[in-house]
Structure formats: C-alpha cells, structure tokens
C-alpha cells in the first residue's frame, strides 16, 4: 500500500495527522517525487481502472458461476493446487496465488448491464527467497500473459501455458492476465 509521502521519502516530521494542515508538512512536492515509483503507481492505477475485476463493490462469494464451472475466486498454493481451509493455518500461506474470475463480477455497470472482464491470476511471494509457482490447470486458463511484476523495472509481456512454472522473486507480486479466447471462465 502506498500513501502520499512514500514516493517522496518525507516524514511529515512525525505528524501522522498531517491531512488537516495546510502547510509544508502536508503539501506534496511532485517535482522531487521518485519518478520510477510514480510511473509504476500510474501503471497500477491504469490496470485497476481498466479492469472491473479489481474494482469490486462487494466481497467475493466463492460461489460457482452458473454455466461456467468455476468460482468467482480461487486460492492456490505455490505447487498449483487449490488451498483448503487447513492450508490457511500454515506458515507458508504468506506465499500464495489467487484466481480472479472475470465472469464472476456480481455487479452491474452504469447502464445496468452485467459486467464481464478478463480473468487474472495474481501471485504473492512474501517469502525472503524466490519461489517457483506452478500455474493452475487449464480449466482456469490455457494461456496467461504477465502484465505486472514488481521485481522488474519495465513492463513485460511474457506468456505462459497452464501448469507452467514461474520463478517469482522474493517479496514480490506477479499479475497474469488470461489471454486465450477459449477459456471456460
């Protein structure tokens, strides 16, 4: 999570309620902002705004999507197997992946139409060492494209097949977007 100030390295002089001050403590100096972090943050914002699967108004239900055979959300271990309740109590639950079903959005757009988006697979590695993550079975998606990797400075568009293994660097996040039209979402 980023808050105003991280990109500038400012401390607010110890004031954690600077929002109510109209002076140098709360003003943002965009000229001296970390430009790489600013560019990265703009990419994150654009990704979120472009894809309604990241802008849900309500909680995921974990329920099957009618006619699709997949849930709106599914959690995975690094070996590509789905997580059970028991897995959440293990210390390695800090490194996991989540499938976000683009057909599992239970909200309507401003025109009252059902929203549909691409599906995404987001990998979180909070471990201090790299971990190999196996992508899930083809029923979740036969082909995935990397759209974000917090360990890489520039945008990458590598593609991966279902059940491929991806090395995810320590303390990083990788976002994959489903990219084959034949997926059963």
C-alpha positions as CSV (number, residue, x, y, z in Angstrom):
1,X,0.0,0.0,0.0
2,X,1.3,3.4,-0.9
3,X,0.4,6.6,0.9
4,X,1.2,10.2,-0.1
5,X,4.8,10.7,1.1
6,X,6.3,7.3,0.3
7,X,7.2,8.4,-3.2
8,X,9.0,11.5,-1.7
9,X,10.7,9.9,1.3
10,X,9.2,12.6,3.5
11,X,8.4,12.0,7.2
12,X,5.8,14.7,7.9
13,X,8.0,15.4,10.9
14,X,6.4,12.7,12.9
15,X,2.8,14.1,12.4
16,X,0.5,11.2,11.5
17,X,-2.5,13.5,11.0
18,X,-1.0,15.9,8.5
19,X,-4.1,15.8,6.3
20,X,-5.6,18.7,8.4
21,X,-2.6,21.0,8.0
22,X,-2.3,23.4,5.0
23,X,1.5,23.9,5.1
24,X,4.7,22.3,4.1
25,X,4.0,19.2,6.3
26,X,1.1,18.2,4.1
27,X,1.9,19.7,0.7
28,X,3.3,17.3,-2.0
29,X,6.4,18.2,-3.9
30,X,5.8,16.4,-7.2
31,X,9.0,17.8,-8.7
32,X,11.1,15.7,-6.3
33,X,9.0,12.6,-6.4
34,X,10.6,9.3,-7.2
35,X,9.8,9.2,-10.9
36,X,10.2,5.4,-11.2
37,X,7.7,4.8,-8.3
38,X,5.4,7.4,-9.8
39,X,5.4,5.7,-13.2
40,X,4.8,2.3,-11.6
41,X,2.0,3.7,-9.5
42,X,0.4,5.2,-12.6
43,X,0.6,1.7,-14.3
44,X,-1.2,0.1,-11.2
45,X,-3.9,2.7,-11.3
46,X,-4.4,2.3,-15.0
47,X,-4.6,-1.5,-14.7
48,X,-7.2,-1.2,-11.9
49,X,-9.3,1.3,-13.8
50,X,-9.3,-0.8,-17.0
51,X,-10.4,-4.0,-15.3
52,X,-13.6,-4.1,-13.2
53,X,-12.5,-7.4,-11.6
54,X,-10.1,-5.3,-9.5
55,X,-12.9,-2.8,-8.6
56,X,-15.4,-4.9,-6.9
57,X,-18.1,-3.2,-4.7
58,X,-18.8,-6.3,-2.7
59,X,-17.0,-9.3,-1.3
60,X,-16.2,-12.4,-3.4
61,X,-18.7,-15.1,-2.7
62,X,-16.5,-18.1,-3.6
63,X,-19.5,-19.5,-5.4
64,X,-19.7,-21.3,-8.8
65,X,-20.6,-19.2,-11.8
66,X,-23.6,-20.6,-13.5
67,X,-22.8,-22.4,-16.7
68,X,-19.1,-21.9,-16.3
69,X,-18.0,-24.5,-13.7
70,X,-15.6,-22.1,-11.9
71,X,-15.9,-19.9,-8.8
72,X,-15.5,-16.2,-8.8
73,X,-12.3,-16.6,-6.8
74,X,-10.0,-19.4,-6.0
75,X,-6.8,-19.6,-3.9
76,X,-3.8,-21.7,-4.8
77,X,-0.6,-22.9,-3.2
78,X,2.7,-22.5,-4.9
79,X,2.5,-26.0,-6.3
80,X,-0.7,-25.1,-8.3
81,X,-3.1,-27.0,-6.1
82,X,-6.1,-25.2,-4.6
83,X,-5.9,-24.2,-1.0
84,X,-8.1,-25.8,1.6
85,X,-9.1,-24.3,5.0
86,X,-6.3,-26.2,6.6
87,X,-3.7,-24.5,4.4
88,X,-4.6,-21.1,5.7
89,X,-3.1,-22.1,9.1
90,X,0.3,-23.0,7.7
91,X,3.1,-20.5,7.8
92,X,3.6,-20.8,4.0
93,X,0.2,-19.2,3.4
94,X,2.1,-16.0,3.1
95,X,3.1,-17.1,-0.4
96,X,0.1,-17.9,-2.5
97,X,-1.8,-17.1,-5.6
98,X,-5.4,-16.0,-6.3
99,X,-7.6,-16.6,-9.4
100,X,-10.0,-13.7,-10.1
101,X,-12.7,-14.8,-12.5
102,X,-13.7,-12.1,-14.9
103,X,-17.2,-13.6,-15.3
104,X,-17.7,-13.6,-11.5
105,X,-18.4,-9.9,-11.1
106,X,-21.8,-9.7,-9.3
107,X,-22.4,-6.0,-10.1
108,X,-23.9,-4.1,-12.9
109,X,-22.3,-1.3,-14.8
110,X,-23.7,2.3,-15.1
111,X,-26.1,1.1,-17.9
112,X,-27.5,-1.7,-15.8
113,X,-25.7,-4.4,-17.8
114,X,-23.8,-7.3,-16.3
115,X,-20.0,-6.7,-16.2
116,X,-17.6,-9.1,-17.6
117,X,-13.8,-8.8,-17.6
118,X,-10.7,-10.8,-18.3
119,X,-9.6,-13.3,-15.6
120,X,-6.4,-12.7,-13.7
121,X,-4.0,-14.9,-11.7
122,X,-2.1,-12.9,-9.0
123,X,0.9,-14.4,-7.3
124,X,2.1,-13.1,-4.0
125,X,5.6,-14.2,-2.7
126,X,6.1,-12.7,0.8
127,X,9.0,-15.2,1.4
128,X,12.6,-13.9,1.7
129,X,13.7,-16.2,-1.1
130,X,12.4,-16.8,-4.7
131,X,9.7,-19.5,-5.1
132,X,8.7,-21.4,-8.1
133,X,4.9,-21.2,-8.6
134,X,3.0,-23.7,-10.9
135,X,0.1,-22.2,-12.7
136,X,-3.3,-23.9,-12.2
137,X,-4.9,-26.5,-14.6
138,X,-6.2,-25.4,-18.0
139,X,-9.8,-25.1,-16.8
140,X,-8.7,-21.8,-15.2
141,X,-7.0,-20.7,-18.4
142,X,-4.8,-22.3,-21.1
143,X,-2.6,-19.3,-21.7
144,X,-1.6,-16.4,-19.4
145,X,0.3,-13.2,-20.1
146,X,2.4,-11.4,-17.5
147,X,1.2,-7.8,-17.2
148,X,2.9,-6.8,-13.9
149,X,6.0,-8.0,-12.0
150,X,7.0,-5.8,-9.0
151,X,10.6,-7.2,-9.3
152,X,11.0,-5.9,-12.8
153,X,11.6,-2.3,-13.7
154,X,9.9,-2.3,-17.1
155,X,6.7,-3.8,-18.4
156,X,6.9,-7.3,-19.6
157,X,4.5,-9.4,-21.8
158,X,5.8,-13.0,-21.3
159,X,3.3,-15.7,-21.9
160,X,2.8,-19.0,-20.1
161,X,0.7,-22.1,-20.6
162,X,-1.4,-23.7,-18.0
163,X,0.6,-25.6,-15.4
164,X,3.8,-23.8,-16.4
165,X,6.3,-23.0,-13.6
166,X,7.2,-19.3,-13.0
167,X,10.0,-18.2,-10.7
168,X,8.7,-15.4,-8.5
169,X,11.3,-13.3,-6.8
170,X,11.3,-12.7,-3.1
171,X,8.8,-10.2,-1.7
172,X,7.2,-9.5,-5.0
173,X,3.9,-9.8,-6.8
174,X,3.2,-11.1,-10.3
175,X,0.0,-10.4,-12.2
176,X,-1.0,-12.6,-15.1
177,X,-3.9,-11.9,-17.4
178,X,-5.8,-14.7,-19.2
179,X,-5.1,-14.3,-22.9
180,X,-6.8,-17.2,-24.8
181,X,-10.3,-16.8,-26.0
182,X,-11.2,-20.4,-25.4
183,X,-11.0,-20.2,-21.6
184,X,-14.0,-21.5,-19.7
185,X,-14.4,-18.8,-17.2
